[in-house]
């Protein structure tokens, strides 16, 4: 063989060998090297540390990388609606369910795998079957014990619309947390009673920015009490109680609208290019390992997965006597309009 022909032959042989190696199928499916080819994008409206912890633990377990893009509930929900089928997101998780309802109403979620749905009680998931609960938080009334005797606490969140409570409690209307609570009041009491209550709240409440700010104000005696979620108080207590030492929590119970438990949801986007891996990630977050990671964290939110107890510092979910709400029927955009109408936004 001539030298020139030999070089051509050897080059062709090398190329053939390389192609054969790439397509040989010698690497078993599901190995770490294979799994590393998949990469997911998580739109995370949950606490940044919670979303990142789930992403990191899942990647360590499966080799599937998860890029976390953080934002607020409706910021990311509206972004998903705008992006539609072109969205780069594979999975979306929130702090409150109205943002999940918005995305669900646009039919952007894929059905949740049956095994994953079975990991979470139906009351903490979408009635449509397109997203599931990943965590939960309870509505509470934080109050300064020197300013509000226990006997004078509101028996219902609806009492806060009465003249007796004018100037005596704080709310954070710009946050998705309070907006979810208002959504629950409307869902449970109807539009007419909900609107009347909201108007009373507008007349009576002092406006703050953020749940922790309300708690600090109550602790400092700037306001007797306020409507917040439970974990702000428990988190401060765990850190020494500097901003909560003079306060306690009132749980409304009795299936009152003020006992509303807000569900943090998780769903897989129909537009995901890695649907199987995305479903696997959702299953991880709602499964025993992912839920225990949440319970053991400093987030102090409630775990909702079956068989996984919440952080032992918390009042158990089963004891809250919360009202039953269709989580996928909470209409966030309409509530924002209502809050704008009365002048809270």
Buried (B, 14 or more C-beta within 10 A) or exposed (E): EEEEEEEEEEEEEEEEEEEEEEEEEEEEEEEEEEBEEBBBBBBBBBBEEBBBBBBBBBBEEBBBBBEBBBBBBBBBBBBBBEBEEEBEBBBBBBBBBBBBBBBBBEEBBBBBBEEBBEBBBEBBBBEBBBBBBBBBBBBBBBBBEEBBEEEEBBEBBBBBBEEEBBEBBBBBBBBBBBBBBBBBBBBBBEEEBBBBBBBBBBBBBBEBEBBBBBBBBBBEEBBBBBBBBBBBBBBBBEEEEEBBEBBBBBBBBEBBBBBBBBBBBBBBBBBBEBBEBBBBBBBBBBBBBBBBBBBEBEBBBBBBBBEBBBBEEBBEBEEBEBBEBEBBBBBBBEBBEBBEEBEBE
